[in-house]
Amino acid sequence: MVLAAFRNGSLDAAVVTLDEALLLAAHDQAPRLVCVVDFSEGASGLLTRPPAEGLGSLRGARVGVETEAGGAYLVAKALERAGIGLDEVVFVPLPLDRHEDAYLERRVDALVSAEPVRSRLLALGARELFSTREMAGELANVIVVRELQLASRRADVRCLIAGHFAGRERLLADPRAAAQALGPRAGLPPEAFSLALQGLRLPDPAENRRLFASGELAEVLGQVALTLHNYRLLHAQVPGESLLDSSLIEEV
């Protein structure tokens, strides 16, 4: 688990979601957010079994969710919209590769799932009640680096960020070849890897600089922190802007 590895010192840098970055900060891990990797714009969603319709049907539901990767936060946003409390649903920790079996065996009533599993669940008849398309940039993957390492290994972190953007360029230049090369590493067939990418937006260095400079990223972090507080998922005050360090993205 990425968060556990960061907390115990096995990792000095990681790709996490915004809510996870805030949770690390709340546990005194001193993460510094240095780059936005992607925004989920429909790649993940909250799916339920027919005949359930509308977010109100979640009250009392068993919801399968990965404990990391922003799943709990997506549920919190959906419940917030429906006016349902966190204690009115039952969370079932469930890795992504077990979502289909859990759905077919009726061990859950709803699932927070991501591509390519999301599309397979829809093909089985599941209905999508809510998705990251409705979350205005709040489910993003970002690179965080431990503050001490950011100071002592600045050149290495700069290489990490530059390497990410070099990979991004290769991915966009030849998506098919990238899917062939990267799909197996992600444990996905190439076509499933391509499908997973369709719901993602990959900001370039210029957009990253704008996100930091405009205050947009700090504002989104504030919104995420507020939702986490309201649903008792974050127990310490963490000013979102305190996590941000744009110094390296400005050099890329």
matplotlib code that plots the C-alpha trace (Angstrom):
import matplotlib.pyplot as plt

x = [0.0, 1.5, 0.3, 1.6, 4.9, 5.2, 4.2, 6.8, 9.6, 10.0, 9.0, 10.2, 8.0, 4.7, 1.8, -1.3, -4.7, -5.4, -7.3, -4.5, -2.0, -4.1, -4.2, -0.4, -0.1, -2.5, -0.3, 2.8, 4.4, 5.4, 4.5, 5.0, 2.8, 5.2, 3.3, -0.2, -0.1, -3.7, -7.3, -10.0, -12.8, -15.0, -12.4, -14.0, -17.6, -20.0, -22.1, -25.1, -27.3, -30.7, -33.4, -31.8, -32.1, -30.7, -28.2, -30.9, -30.8, -27.4, -28.9, -28.2, -26.2, -23.1, -20.5, -17.4, -14.4, -10.7, -9.2, -6.7, -7.0, -9.6, -12.5, -13.7, -13.6, -15.7, -18.3, -18.2, -18.9, -21.8, -23.3, -22.8, -24.9, -27.6, -27.7, -26.7, -24.4, -21.3, -22.8, -25.8, -23.8, -21.6, -18.1, -16.7, -12.9, -12.5, -9.5, -10.4, -9.6, -12.4, -15.2, -16.7, -16.9, -18.4, -21.0, -22.0, -22.1, -24.2, -21.8, -22.2, -25.0, -22.7, -19.1, -16.6, -14.8, -12.3, -11.6, -11.4, -13.5, -16.1, -17.0, -17.3, -19.7, -21.8, -21.9, -23.2, -26.1, -24.8, -25.9, -23.6, -25.0, -22.0, -18.6, -15.4, -16.8, -19.0, -16.2, -14.6, -11.0, -11.2, -9.9, -6.4, -3.2, -0.3, 3.4, 4.3, 7.8, 8.8, 9.9, 13.3, 14.1, 12.8, 15.5, 18.3, 17.7, 16.4, 18.1, 16.7, 13.2, 13.6, 14.6, 11.5, 9.2, 11.0, 10.8, 7.0, 6.5, 8.8, 6.7, 3.5, 4.8, 5.6, 2.2, 0.3, 2.5, 1.8, -1.0, -1.2, 2.5, 2.3, -0.6, 1.3, 4.3, 2.6, -0.5, 1.3, 3.2, -0.2, -1.6, -4.0, -4.4, -3.4, -7.1, -8.0, -5.1, -6.3, -9.8, -8.5, -6.7, -9.9, -11.3, -8.1, -6.7, -3.0, -1.9, 1.3, 4.0, 2.3, -1.1, 0.7, 2.3, -1.1, -2.8, -0.2, 0.1, -3.7, -4.5, -6.8, -5.0, -5.0, -8.7, -9.5, -7.4, -9.5, -12.7, -11.3, -10.3, -13.7, -15.5, -13.1, -13.7, -17.5, -17.4, -14.9, -12.3, -9.7, -9.3, -6.7, -6.8, -4.5, -4.3, -4.1, -1.7, 0.8, 1.3, 2.1, 5.6, 5.7, 9.5, 10.4, 7.5, 8.6, 12.0, 10.7]
y = [0.0, 3.3, 5.4, 2.8, 2.7, 6.5, 6.6, 4.1, 5.7, 3.1, 5.8, 9.4, 10.2, 8.8, 9.3, 9.8, 11.4, 14.8, 13.4, 11.0, 13.9, 15.7, 12.5, 12.2, 15.8, 15.2, 12.4, 14.7, 13.1, 16.5, 15.7, 18.5, 18.4, 19.2, 18.1, 17.1, 13.9, 13.5, 14.4, 11.7, 12.9, 9.8, 7.1, 6.2, 6.0, 4.8, 2.0, 0.2, -2.8, -2.3, -1.5, 1.0, 4.5, 7.8, 8.6, 8.2, 4.5, 4.4, 4.8, 1.5, 0.1, -2.0, -0.1, -1.8, 0.5, 0.4, 1.8, 3.9, 5.6, 8.1, 5.6, 6.8, 10.4, 9.7, 8.1, 11.0, 13.4, 11.3, 11.1, 14.8, 15.5, 13.1, 14.4, 11.0, 10.6, 8.4, 6.3, 5.5, 3.3, 0.2, 0.3, -3.0, -2.8, -4.4, -4.4, -3.5, -7.0, -8.4, -6.0, -8.1, -11.2, -9.2, -7.7, -11.1, -12.8, -9.9, -9.3, -5.5, -3.2, -0.6, -0.2, 2.6, 1.2, 2.4, 1.4, -1.1, -2.8, 0.0, -0.7, -4.5, -3.8, -1.5, -4.3, -6.6, -4.2, -2.0, 1.6, 4.6, 7.0, 9.3, 9.7, 11.8, 13.7, 15.5, 16.3, 19.4, 18.3, 17.0, 13.5, 14.1, 12.0, 14.1, 13.6, 14.2, 14.3, 14.3, 17.8, 16.7, 14.9, 17.8, 20.0, 17.5, 15.7, 18.5, 17.5, 13.9, 15.2, 17.5, 14.4, 12.6, 15.3, 15.7, 11.9, 12.0, 14.6, 12.8, 9.7, 11.8, 13.0, 9.5, 8.3, 11.0, 10.7, 7.0, 5.8, 2.3, 1.6, 3.0, 0.7, -2.3, -1.4, -0.2, -2.3, -5.5, -3.5, -2.3, -5.9, -4.9, -6.0, -3.1, -2.4, -2.2, 0.2, 2.4, 2.4, 3.5, 6.4, 7.8, 9.1, 10.9, 14.4, 14.7, 18.3, 19.4, 21.6, 24.8, 23.8, 22.6, 26.0, 27.7, 25.4, 26.4, 30.1, 30.8, 29.4, 26.9, 23.9, 25.4, 26.1, 22.5, 21.2, 23.3, 21.9, 18.3, 19.1, 20.5, 17.4, 15.1, 17.1, 17.0, 13.2, 12.7, 11.3, 14.0, 14.8, 17.6, 21.0, 21.0, 24.2, 23.0, 25.7, 24.5, 21.3, 23.1, 23.6, 25.0, 25.7, 22.7, 22.7, 26.2, 24.9, 22.1]
z = [0.0, -1.1, 1.9, 4.4, 2.6, 2.7, 6.4, 7.4, 5.5, 2.7, 0.1, -0.1, -3.2, -4.4, -6.8, -4.6, -4.9, -3.4, -0.5, 0.2, 0.2, 2.8, 4.9, 4.8, 5.9, 8.7, 10.0, 10.1, 7.0, 5.5, 1.9, -0.7, -3.8, -6.7, -9.9, -11.1, -13.1, -14.2, -13.5, -13.5, -15.8, -15.9, -15.4, -12.0, -10.9, -8.3, -9.7, -8.3, -9.0, -10.7, -9.9, -7.6, -9.1, -7.8, -5.1, -2.4, -3.0, -1.3, 2.2, 4.0, 1.0, 1.2, -0.9, -2.1, -2.3, -2.5, 0.7, -1.3, -4.7, -3.7, -3.5, -0.1, -1.2, -4.3, -2.1, 0.3, -2.6, -3.8, -0.3, 0.2, -2.9, -1.7, 1.9, 3.3, 6.3, 6.2, 9.0, 6.8, 4.4, 5.0, 3.5, 2.2, 1.6, -1.8, -4.3, -7.8, -9.2, -7.0, -8.0, -10.7, -8.5, -5.6, -7.9, -9.4, -6.0, -4.6, -1.7, -2.3, -3.4, -5.0, -6.0, -6.6, -9.6, -12.2, -15.7, -17.2, -14.5, -14.6, -18.2, -17.6, -14.7, -16.9, -19.5, -16.7, -16.2, -13.4, -13.3, -12.8, -10.2, -9.9, -11.6, -11.4, -14.4, -11.8, -9.4, -10.9, -10.8, -7.2, -8.0, -9.3, -9.1, -7.9, -7.2, -3.5, -2.1, 1.5, 2.5, 3.7, 0.4, -1.6, 0.0, 0.0, -3.3, -5.4, -8.6, -8.3, -7.8, -10.9, -12.9, -11.6, -12.8, -16.1, -16.6, -16.0, -18.7, -21.1, -20.6, -21.1, -24.5, -25.7, -24.5, -26.4, -29.5, -30.0, -27.7, -29.3, -28.8, -25.3, -24.5, -25.8, -23.6, -20.5, -20.3, -19.1, -16.5, -15.1, -15.3, -18.2, -21.8, -24.2, -25.1, -21.4, -20.7, -23.6, -22.2, -18.8, -20.3, -22.0, -18.8, -17.8, -18.6, -18.4, -17.8, -19.4, -17.7, -18.8, -17.3, -14.1, -13.7, -14.2, -11.7, -9.1, -9.9, -10.3, -6.9, -8.5, -7.1, -3.6, -3.9, -5.0, -2.1, 0.3, -1.1, -0.7, 2.9, 3.7, 2.4, 4.3, 7.5, 7.0, 6.6, 9.5, 7.1, 8.1, 11.8, 11.6, 10.0, 7.0, 5.0, 1.4, 0.2, 2.8, 0.7, -2.5, -3.9, -7.4, -7.5, -9.5, -12.0, -12.8, -13.9, -16.2]

ax = plt.figure().add_subplot(projection="3d")
ax.plot(x, y, z, "-o")
ax.set_aspect("equal")
plt.show()
